[in-house]
Amino acid sequence: MKRLLIVDDEAPVLYALRRLLRRHFTLQQLGVEVCVNPLHALQRLHEAHFDVLICDYRMPQLDGVTLLARARELNPRTVRMMLSAAADFGTVLAAVNRAGVFRYIPKPWSDPQLLADLHAALVFDPCASPSTEELERRRLEALEPGITQVEWGPNGEVLMPSHLLTRPSEL
């Protein structure tokens, strides 16, 4: 069984993520633990091994980049992902450079994309050398967050997120 720790200071976010994951994973496939307090999460990382860590960026007491960087020091094989509404370049850059994040998940998240990212994280080995394609994906994602996350339609077409679509009357 793989183990996932999710850290966010907003309890409703944790409950929503746990509900989503319960619908898509059995308890034998994925054990999910949640923490509303980043200092408690850091203590849990000292006590137990987690395959994947997802945490928010903006939290009281300890920001997400610092928590992810400490998790990296404790266990480099823990795959680290950041979940945040903060999409500025500095946040993404700090997450990549200081904490070696695998994916940056924007809030609000897309359920299919979050599940795809989590599936990828569950098979990823952060200690293995990244491929040329992965290095390029990380570079592009750091420059323009969200650019490498494309939703495909059933016929192979690229789907535009609804928040980017405008009606002719709105132009």
C-alpha positions as CSV (number, residue, x, y, z in Angstrom):
1,M,0.0,0.0,0.0
2,K,1.2,3.5,-0.9
3,R,0.9,6.3,1.7
4,L,-0.1,9.9,1.0
5,L,0.1,12.9,3.4
6,I,-2.0,16.0,2.5
7,V,-1.3,19.2,4.4
8,D,-3.5,22.3,4.1
9,D,-4.6,24.8,6.8
10,E,-8.1,24.8,5.4
11,A,-10.0,21.7,6.7
12,P,-12.7,21.8,3.9
13,V,-9.9,21.4,1.3
14,L,-8.6,18.4,3.1
15,Y,-12.1,16.9,3.3
16,A,-12.8,17.5,-0.4
17,L,-9.5,15.8,-1.4
18,R,-10.0,12.9,0.9
19,R,-13.6,12.3,-0.5
20,L,-12.2,12.5,-4.1
21,L,-9.4,10.0,-3.3
22,R,-11.8,7.6,-1.6
23,R,-13.8,7.4,-4.7
24,H,-10.8,6.5,-6.9
25,F,-8.6,4.4,-4.6
26,T,-9.2,1.5,-2.2
27,L,-7.7,1.5,1.3
28,Q,-5.4,-1.3,0.1
29,Q,-4.1,0.9,-2.8
30,L,-3.6,4.2,-1.0
31,G,-3.6,5.2,2.7
32,V,-4.5,8.9,3.0
33,E,-3.6,11.0,6.0
34,V,-4.4,14.6,6.4
35,C,-3.0,17.4,8.5
36,V,-4.4,20.9,9.1
37,N,-1.2,22.0,11.0
38,P,2.1,22.0,9.0
39,L,4.1,21.5,12.2
40,H,2.1,18.4,13.0
41,A,2.7,17.2,9.4
42,L,6.5,17.7,9.9
43,Q,6.3,15.6,13.1
44,R,4.4,12.9,11.1
45,L,7.1,12.9,8.4
46,H,9.7,12.2,11.2
47,E,7.6,9.3,12.5
48,A,6.4,7.6,9.3
49,H,7.3,7.1,5.6
50,F,5.0,8.7,3.0
51,D,5.3,7.9,-0.7
52,V,3.7,11.2,-1.7
53,L,3.3,14.6,0.1
54,I,0.9,17.2,-1.1
55,C,0.9,20.5,0.7
56,D,-0.5,24.0,0.4
57,Y,1.8,26.9,0.0
58,R,0.3,29.6,2.3
59,M,-0.1,28.2,5.8
60,P,0.5,29.7,9.2
61,Q,3.6,28.7,11.2
62,L,5.4,27.1,8.2
63,D,5.0,27.8,4.5
64,G,4.6,24.9,2.0
65,V,8.0,25.3,0.3
66,T,9.8,25.0,3.7
67,L,7.7,22.0,4.7
68,L,8.4,20.3,1.3
69,A,12.2,21.2,1.5
70,R,12.3,19.6,5.0
71,A,10.5,16.5,3.7
72,R,13.1,16.2,1.0
73,E,15.8,16.3,3.6
74,L,14.1,13.6,5.7
75,N,13.3,11.3,2.8
76,P,14.4,12.2,-0.7
77,R,12.2,9.4,-2.1
78,T,9.0,11.1,-0.9
79,V,7.4,12.6,-4.0
80,R,6.6,16.3,-3.2
81,M,3.7,18.2,-4.8
82,M,2.4,21.7,-4.1
83,L,-1.2,22.7,-4.0
84,S,-1.8,26.4,-4.0
85,A,-3.9,29.4,-5.2
86,A,-0.7,31.4,-5.4
87,A,0.4,31.1,-9.0
88,D,3.1,33.8,-9.1
89,F,6.4,32.8,-10.7
90,G,8.4,33.3,-7.5
91,T,6.3,30.7,-5.6
92,V,6.7,28.1,-8.4
93,L,10.4,28.8,-8.7
94,A,11.0,28.4,-5.0
95,A,9.0,25.2,-5.0
96,V,11.0,23.7,-7.8
97,N,14.4,25.0,-6.7
98,R,14.2,24.6,-2.9
99,A,11.9,21.6,-2.5
100,G,12.2,19.7,-5.8
101,V,8.4,19.6,-6.4
102,F,7.1,17.0,-8.8
103,R,3.9,18.9,-9.7
104,Y,2.4,22.2,-8.9
105,I,-1.4,21.9,-8.6
106,P,-3.4,25.1,-8.8
107,K,-6.4,25.8,-6.6
108,P,-9.1,25.3,-7.6
109,W,-7.9,22.0,-9.0
110,S,-9.3,19.9,-11.8
111,D,-10.3,16.4,-10.4
112,P,-9.1,14.5,-13.5
113,Q,-5.8,16.4,-13.6
114,L,-5.2,16.0,-9.9
115,L,-5.8,12.3,-10.1
116,A,-3.5,12.0,-13.2
117,D,-0.8,13.9,-11.3
118,L,-1.2,11.6,-8.2
119,H,-1.1,8.5,-10.3
120,A,2.1,9.8,-11.9
121,A,3.6,10.6,-8.5
122,L,2.8,7.1,-7.2
123,V,5.1,5.5,-9.8
124,F,7.7,8.3,-9.9
125,D,11.1,7.8,-8.3
126,P,12.5,11.3,-7.3
127,C,16.0,9.8,-6.9
128,A,16.1,8.7,-10.5
129,S,17.6,11.1,-13.1
130,P,14.9,13.0,-14.9
131,S,14.5,12.4,-18.6
132,T,15.2,15.2,-21.1
133,E,11.5,15.5,-21.6
134,E,10.8,15.9,-17.9
135,L,13.5,18.5,-17.5
136,E,11.9,20.5,-20.4
137,R,8.4,20.1,-18.9
138,R,9.7,21.4,-15.6
139,R,11.4,24.4,-17.3
140,L,8.3,25.3,-19.2
141,E,6.1,24.9,-16.1
142,A,8.4,27.1,-14.0
143,L,8.2,29.8,-16.7
144,E,4.4,29.6,-17.3
145,P,2.5,27.6,-14.6
146,G,-0.2,25.4,-16.0
147,I,1.3,25.4,-19.5
148,T,2.1,21.7,-19.5
149,Q,-1.3,20.6,-18.1
150,V,-3.4,20.1,-21.2
151,E,-6.9,18.5,-21.2
152,W,-7.6,16.4,-24.2
153,G,-11.1,15.7,-25.7
154,P,-12.3,12.3,-26.8
155,N,-11.2,13.0,-30.5
156,G,-7.8,14.2,-29.6
157,E,-8.7,17.9,-29.5
158,V,-7.3,20.3,-26.9
159,L,-10.0,21.5,-24.5
160,M,-9.9,25.0,-23.2
161,P,-10.6,25.5,-19.5
162,S,-14.1,27.2,-19.1
163,H,-12.6,30.2,-17.3
164,L,-10.6,31.1,-20.4
165,L,-13.6,30.9,-22.7
166,T,-15.4,34.2,-23.5
167,R,-18.7,34.7,-25.4
168,P,-18.7,36.9,-28.5
169,S,-21.0,39.3,-26.6
170,E,-18.3,39.7,-23.9
171,L,-15.6,40.8,-26.3
